[in-house]
Amino acid sequence: MKKRVPEFRTEEQEREFWATQDSTRYIDWSQAKRRKLANLKPSLRSISLRLPVSMIEDLKVLANKRDVPYQSLLKVFLAERLEQERRGVTPPVAADSGNAACRIPAPGRRRVSPPPCGP
């Protein structure tokens, strides 16, 4: 049977406690479940990304229809695709959805030669 985790009055007390204790004596990690901490503000990093002008214009049109900034819409699109990739569920790519040579290969596949994509 696991020990009961004590009540702490402050974060400092809790920090000191866990710095000196083995958590496996208190917590059965085999029963642990992943949780998303929705109220935590994620750390952000600025990046520079070169996109075709037409793609940016299309994104701005879609964002305007949804009444959101285009950069926010781009983050939503990226987050949705990352989640699909994590689950292993990727939608088929339409034949006319851009330069096929520039598409990222499916997991487990690799390109034979570099794609003829712009800078």
KEDREN-147089 format. One record per atom (N, C-alpha, C): y, z, x. Coordinates in steps of 0.1 Angstrom, whole numbers, padded with zeros to 4 digits, always signed. Layout:
<nodes>
YZX...
</nodes>
This chain:
<nodes>
-0012+0000+0008+0000+0000+0000+0012+0000+0009+0022-0008+0005+0035-0009+0012+0044+0003+0010+0052+0006+0020+0062+0016+0019+0073+0011+0010+0079+0021+0004+0091+0018-0005+0103+0016+0004+0111+0005+0001+0123+0003+0008+0134+0013+0003+0140+0020+0013+0149+0031+0009+0162+0024+0003+0169+0033-0005+0182+0029-0010+0193+0030+0001+0202+0021+0002+0213+0022+0012+0226+0023+0006+0235+0031+0011+0248+0032+0006+0258+0021+0011+0255+0016+0023+0264+0006+0028+0255-0005+0035+0261-0017+0037+0254-0027+0044+0251-0023+0059+0260-0015+0064+0258-0011+0078+0246-0002+0079+0243+0007+0070+0231+0015+0070+0219+0006+0069+0220-0004+0060+0208-0013+0058+0206-0021+0071+0217-0026+0077+0215-0034+0089+0209-0025+0100+0213-0013+0102+0207-0004+0112+0192-0001+0109+0189+0001+0096+0175+0003+0093+0166-0009+0096+0170-0021+0092+0162-0032+0095+0161-0036+0109+0171-0032+0117+0171-0035+0131+0161-0027+0139+0156-0016+0132+0146-0008+0139+0133-0007+0132+0131-0014+0121+0119-0014+0113+0111-0027+0113+0098-0026+0111+0090-0038+0109+0089-0041+0094+0095-0052+0090+0096-0055+0076+0082-0056+0069+0072-0060+0077+0058-0061+0071+0053-0048+0066+0058-0037+0070+0054-0024+0065+0060-0021+0051+0070-0029+0047+0077-0027+0035+0075-0039+0025+0073-0050+0030+0073-0063+0022+0060-0071+0024+0054-0075+0014+0042-0084+0015+0047-0098+0015+0049-0103+0027+0055-0117+0028+0046-0128+0023+0033-0125+0021+0025-0135+0016+0028-0138+0001+0035-0129-0006+0039-0130-0020+0053-0135-0021+0060-0138-0010+0074-0142-0010+0076-0156-0016+0087-0158-0023+0090-0171-0029+0104-0175-0023+0106-0188-0022+0119-0193-0018+0129-0192-0029+0141-0188-0026+0152-0187-0035+0164-0194-0030+0171-0200-0040+0184-0207-0036+0194-0196-0040+0203-0194-0030+0214-0185-0032+0226-0193-0036+0227-0196-0049+0237-0205-0054+0252-0201-0052+0254-0188-0051+0268-0183-0049+0273-0182-0035+0264-0186-0026+0268-0186-0012+0276-0199-0009+0287-0198-0002+0295-0210+0001+0289-0217+0013+0284-0229+0012+0278-0236+0023+0288-0239+0034+0284-0238+0047+0293-0242+0058+0294-0257+0058+0305-0262+0060+0308-0277+0060+0311-0282+0074+0308-0294+0076+0311-0301+0089+0317-0315+0085+0328-0318+0091+0333-0331+0089+0326-0341+0098+0323-0353+0092+0317-0364+0100+0325-0377+0098+0323-0386+0106+0329-0399+0105+0318-0409+0101+0320-0416+0091+0309-0425+0086+0315-0438+0083+0310-0449+0089+0315-0462+0087+0307-0469+0076+0314-0472+0065+0307-0479+0053+0314-0492+0051+0307-0502+0045+0314-0514+0041+0325-0511+0031+0336-0518+0032+0347-0516+0023+0342-0518+0008+0334-0528+0006+0329-0530-0008+0321-0518-0014+0314-0511-0005+0306-0499-0009+0316-0488-0013+0326-0486-0005+0336-0476-0008+0343-0479-0021+0347-0492-0023+0354-0495-0035+0345-0493-0047+0332-0497-0046+0322-0494-0057+0321-0479-0060+0321-0471-0049+0320-0457-0051+0332-0451-0058+0344-0456-0054+0357-0452-0060+0357-0455-0075+0352-0467-0079+0351-0471-0093+0342-0462-0101+0330-0459-0095+0321-0449-0102+0327-0435-0103+0334-0431-0092+0340-0418-0092+0351-0417-0103+0359-0428-0104+0370-0428-0113+0365-0427-0128+0353-0434-0130+0347-0433-0144+0343-0419-0147+0339-0412-0137+0334-0398-0139+0345-0388-0137+0357-0392-0133+0369-0384-0131+0366-0373-0120+0360-0378-0109+0358-0369-0098+0362-0376-0085+0366-0369-0075+0369-0376-0062+0357-0383-0056+0359-0395-0050+0348-0403-0046+0340-0396-0035+0346-0388-0027+0339-0381-0016+0329-0370-0022+0334-0364-0033+0325-0355-0040+0313-0362-0046+0316-0374-0052+0305-0381-0058+0295-0386-0047+0300-0390-0036+0291-0393-0025+0282-0382-0021+0288-0369-0020+0280-0358-0017+0269-0355-0027+0272-0357-0040+0262-0356-0051+0251-0366-0049+0255-0379-0046+0244-0389-0044+0235-0386-0032+0241-0381-0021+0233-0377-0010+0224-0366-0013+0229-0356-0020+0221-0344-0023+0210-0348-0032+0212-0356-0042+0201-0361-0051+0190-0368-0043+0194-0377-0034+0185-0385-0026+0177-0376-0017+0184-0366-0010+0177-0357-0001+0166-0349-0009+0170-0345-0021+0160-0337-0029+0148-0346-0033+0150-0359-0036+0139-0368-0039+0131-0370-0026+0137-0371-0015+0129-0373-0002+0121-0361+0001+0127-0349-0002+0119-0336+0001+0107-0335-0008+0108-0340-0021+0097-0339-0030+0087-0351-0028+0091-0361-0020+0083-0373-0018+0084-0383-0029+0094-0382-0037+0096-0391-0048+0108-0399-0045+0106-0412-0042+0118-0421-0039+0117-0432-0049+0129-0435-0055+0129-0446-0065+0128-0459-0058+0123-0469-0065+0123-0483-0058+0137-0488-0056+0139-0495-0046+0152-0501-0043+0153-0515-0049+0163-0517-0057+0165-0530-0063+0167-0541-0053+0162-0553-0055+0162-0564-0046+0177-0568-0042+0186-0566-0051+0200-0570-0048+0209-0559-0045+0203-0547-0040+0212-0536-0038+0216-0535-0023+0221-0546-0018+0226-0545-0004+0217-0552+0006+0220-0551+0018+0213-0557+0029+0200-0550+0031+0189-0557+0028+0175-0551+0029+0172-0547+0043+0178-0554+0053+0175-0551+0067+0181-0538+0071+0191-0533+0064+0198-0521+0068+0192-0509+0061+0182-0511+0052+0176-0499+0046+0168-0491+0055+0168-0478+0052+0160-0469+0061+0145-0470+0057+0136-0472+0067+0122-0473+0063+0116-0461+0057+0106-0463+0049+0099-0451+0043+0093-0442+0053+0092-0429+0050+0086-0420+0059+0072-0425+0064+0070-0424+0077+0057-0428+0083+0057-0443+0087+0068-0450+0084+0070-0464+0089+0081-0465+0098+0081-0475+0107+0092-0476+0116+0096-0491+0117+0108-0493+0120+0113-0507+0122+0107-0513+0134+0104-0526+0134+0099-0533+0146+0111-0537+0155+0122-0541+0149+0134-0545+0157+0146-0539+0150+0157-0537+0157+0169-0532+0151+0174-0540+0140+0180-0534+0130+0185-0542+0119+0198-0549+0122+0200-0561+0117+0213-0568+0119+0224-0563+0110+0227-0550+0111+0237-0544+0103+0250-0544+0111+0261-0544+0104+0274-0543+0111+0276-0530+0118+0287-0528+0124+0290-0516+0132+0290-0504+0123
</nodes>
